[in-house]
Every structure is written in C-alpha cells, then in structure tokens.
C-alpha cells in the first residue's frame, strides 16, 4: 500500500499522477481518499448523452472522500464532497485545490 499525501499548495490530481508515476505505479486501485479541498471541479454524465461530461466548479471548502484507479498511468478518481448545509456533491474529480487541509490517498499497486 502506498500513501500519497497532498499538502497545502498542491493540486490533488497533479500530485497523485506525479507521485504515482515517480513510484512506477502504472496500474492500481485507489482504495481510499480522505481530506478536504478549498476548490474543485467534478463532472457527471448528461442524462441524455452518456458521452457528455457536465463539469461543475466549486470555490469553497469541502470535505472529500473517494476511490479510483490507475490504468496505464492515468489516474481516475470519483469523489463525494460535503459542503456547508450538510449537502453532498459527487462525481469524477478533474482537479482539487488544497490550501489549508490535506488529502491522503491510499493506493494498492497491481
């Protein structure tokens, strides 16, 4: 199991991709992510066109949990985000900015 810790000033997807590449992880399971971001972009599929991504950006602090995979070096993460008012958002993570918190990813290379 590999721990990738995304720290303040780092972006989640770029840090995961660079760290896993440096460790030689080409394929693997991202068993768990936990932490918080201060901004992010997630996407979901359009109801009438599964090939169309609807990307939404958020610029507020959110709790984060998720899972994912690494296939042929490409990192793919799905998250659930909790925001003020006990509201949850979910989708495919495009980017996540860590400013004051952290995001820890636990990865099992295959």
N, C-alpha and C positions, 0 to 999 in steps of 0.2 A: 504494500500500500504506500502510495506517495502522497504527502501533504503539500499542496501548493497554497501559500498564504498570500493573498492580495492585500497590500497595505495602503495606508493613506497616500494619495497622489498617484495611484496606479489605476488602470482600467482592467476590468475583470477578464474579458475575452482575450485581449492582447497579452496580458500577463500569463494566463493559462496556456495559451498557444506557445509563447516563447519558452516558458519553463518546461513544458512537456517535450517540446522539440529538443531543448538542451539536454534533457534526460533520456532522449532516444525513444520516447513513447510514440509509436505510430498508430497503435490500436489499443483501446482500453475502455473501461467503464468508469464514468464519473459517478461514483456511488452516492456522494452527498456533497452539497454545497450549503454553507450556513454563514450568515453575516448580515451586513446592511450596506446599502448604496445610497448616494445622495443624488443620483440621477441615473436614468437608464432608458433604453429603447427595447421594447418587446414587440413581437408580432404574433398574429393569429391568422388562420386561413379565412378567406371570404366564404360566406355561406353558399354562394352560387358558383364559386370557382376555386377548387382546392389548390390550384397552382398559383393563386394570387395571394401574396402576403400583405396584410394590413399592419403597417408599422406605426406604433404609438410611442412618443417620447414623454418621459416624466422628469421633472426637475425638482423633485422633493425627496426627503429621506424616506426610505422604505426598508423594512425587514425583508430578508431574502432567504429562501430555501430552494433547493433544486437537485436535479440529476442530469446526466447526459452521457455522451460517449465521445470517443476519439476514433475516427475511421480514416485510415490513410493519412494521418496527420492533421485532419480537420476536426476542430473542436465544435461540438454541437451540444448546447445546453438549454434545458427547459426549466423555468423558474415559476415559483409562486411568490408574489410580493405583497406584503402587508403595509397599508398606508393609513394615515390618520383617519379616524372614524371607523376603525375595525373593518375596512374594506380591503378585499383581496383582488389582485390582478394576476393573470397568468399568461404565459406564452413562451415563445422562443426568444432567448436573450441575444440581442445584437451587440449591445455594449452596456456596461455598468461602471459608473464612476465612484470610486471610494475616496472620500475626503477625510472623514473623522473616524471611521469604523474599520472593519476588515471583512474579507470574505475568505473563508477557508474551503478548499476543495480537496476531497479525499478521492484519489484516483487509483484504480486497480489496473495496471498494465496487463495486456493479453498477449 
